[in-house]
Amino acid sequence: MEVQNPNTPPHQPNYNFNNGPQPQDANSKKILVGIIAILLGHLGIHKFILGYNNEGIILLVISVVGYMTACFLVGYIFLFATSIIGLVEGIIYLTRSDEEFYNTYMIRKKAWF
């Protein structure tokens, strides 16, 4: 039987209770979200990936309304607006540093621009 030194604390398991975003995820998520925002920004998919469900639903609904009313030419205004939002947000995501992206969009949860 092994004798334990009384000055040594007993072994405690290392539990990680932090299930939130980790800083090392910021670069890969930044590139993914930036590219998707540029290509499919009018559908709001990049918002869903970042966890902004309400904002994603808003962009998706405006785009669907835009597609449904495109035959009246009014829908193109909606589609143009949501596409510009996606393009601008994608460029902003890709030009931020990893630390800025992590702090702004994953910690502070800044939803628009």
VMD Tcl script that draws the C-alpha trace (Angstrom):
set ca {
  {0.00 0.00 0.00}
  {1.32 3.38 -1.01}
  {1.44 6.16 1.56}
  {0.28 9.56 0.33}
  {2.13 12.67 1.36}
  {-0.20 14.68 3.67}
  {0.88 17.95 1.99}
  {-0.31 16.79 -1.42}
  {-3.95 17.61 -2.18}
  {-6.06 14.66 -3.25}
  {-6.54 14.18 -6.96}
  {-9.47 16.17 -8.26}
  {-10.84 15.55 -11.73}
  {-10.59 18.42 -14.17}
  {-14.13 19.23 -15.23}
  {-14.68 21.84 -17.91}
  {-18.04 23.47 -17.27}
  {-17.50 26.17 -19.89}
  {-19.58 25.00 -22.84}
  {-19.50 28.42 -24.50}
  {-17.38 29.49 -27.45}
  {-13.65 29.08 -27.12}
  {-11.12 31.59 -28.52}
  {-9.48 28.95 -30.71}
  {-12.80 28.53 -32.58}
  {-12.82 32.18 -33.63}
  {-10.58 31.91 -36.72}
  {-12.33 28.96 -38.32}
  {-15.78 30.34 -37.52}
  {-14.76 33.81 -38.74}
  {-13.73 32.51 -42.16}
  {-16.78 30.23 -42.48}
  {-19.25 32.92 -41.44}
  {-17.55 35.59 -43.57}
  {-17.69 33.53 -46.77}
  {-21.25 32.37 -46.15}
  {-22.34 35.95 -45.40}
  {-20.90 37.12 -48.71}
  {-22.37 34.26 -50.76}
  {-25.68 33.57 -48.98}
  {-26.06 36.62 -46.77}
  {-29.50 37.46 -48.08}
  {-30.83 34.25 -46.49}
  {-29.33 34.98 -43.07}
  {-27.51 31.65 -42.77}
  {-24.47 33.36 -41.25}
  {-26.68 34.66 -38.43}
  {-27.86 31.15 -37.58}
  {-24.26 29.89 -37.49}
  {-23.33 32.62 -34.99}
  {-26.38 31.79 -32.88}
  {-28.38 34.92 -33.71}
  {-31.63 33.12 -34.48}
  {-33.95 36.14 -34.34}
  {-31.79 38.12 -36.75}
  {-31.48 35.09 -39.03}
  {-35.24 34.67 -39.12}
  {-35.67 38.38 -39.93}
  {-33.31 38.15 -42.93}
  {-34.86 34.86 -44.07}
  {-38.42 36.23 -43.92}
  {-37.47 39.42 -45.78}
  {-35.78 37.31 -48.47}
  {-38.76 34.99 -48.84}
  {-41.07 38.00 -49.13}
  {-38.65 39.43 -51.68}
  {-38.74 36.26 -53.76}
  {-42.54 36.11 -53.55}
  {-42.99 39.73 -54.64}
  {-40.21 39.79 -57.23}
  {-42.78 39.51 -60.00}
  {-44.07 42.93 -58.91}
  {-40.52 44.33 -58.96}
  {-40.90 45.40 -55.32}
  {-39.28 42.18 -54.17}
  {-36.00 43.11 -55.80}
  {-35.67 45.99 -53.34}
  {-35.94 43.53 -50.43}
  {-33.47 41.12 -52.03}
  {-31.04 43.91 -52.82}
  {-31.17 45.22 -49.24}
  {-30.61 41.82 -47.64}
  {-27.80 41.05 -50.11}
  {-26.04 44.30 -49.23}
  {-26.39 43.49 -45.52}
  {-24.81 40.07 -46.09}
  {-22.01 41.48 -48.22}
  {-21.13 44.22 -45.73}
  {-21.27 41.87 -42.75}
  {-19.14 39.28 -44.56}
  {-16.46 41.85 -45.33}
  {-16.55 43.11 -41.74}
  {-16.21 39.57 -40.37}
  {-13.24 38.76 -42.60}
  {-11.38 42.01 -41.93}
  {-11.57 41.79 -38.14}
  {-8.76 40.15 -36.22}
  {-9.52 36.84 -34.54}
  {-9.58 38.50 -31.13}
  {-11.90 41.31 -32.27}
  {-14.22 38.82 -33.94}
  {-14.31 36.61 -30.84}
  {-14.96 39.50 -28.45}
  {-17.50 41.28 -30.65}
  {-19.61 38.48 -32.10}
  {-19.11 35.50 -29.79}
  {-18.80 37.13 -26.37}
  {-20.68 40.45 -26.59}
  {-23.10 39.07 -29.21}
  {-23.28 42.16 -31.43}
  {-26.00 41.19 -33.86}
  {-25.90 43.76 -36.66}
  {-22.76 45.11 -38.36}
}
mol new
graphics top color blue
foreach p $ca { graphics top sphere $p radius 0.5 }
foreach p [lrange $ca 0 end-1] q [lrange $ca 1 end] { graphics top cylinder $p $q radius 0.2 }
display resetview
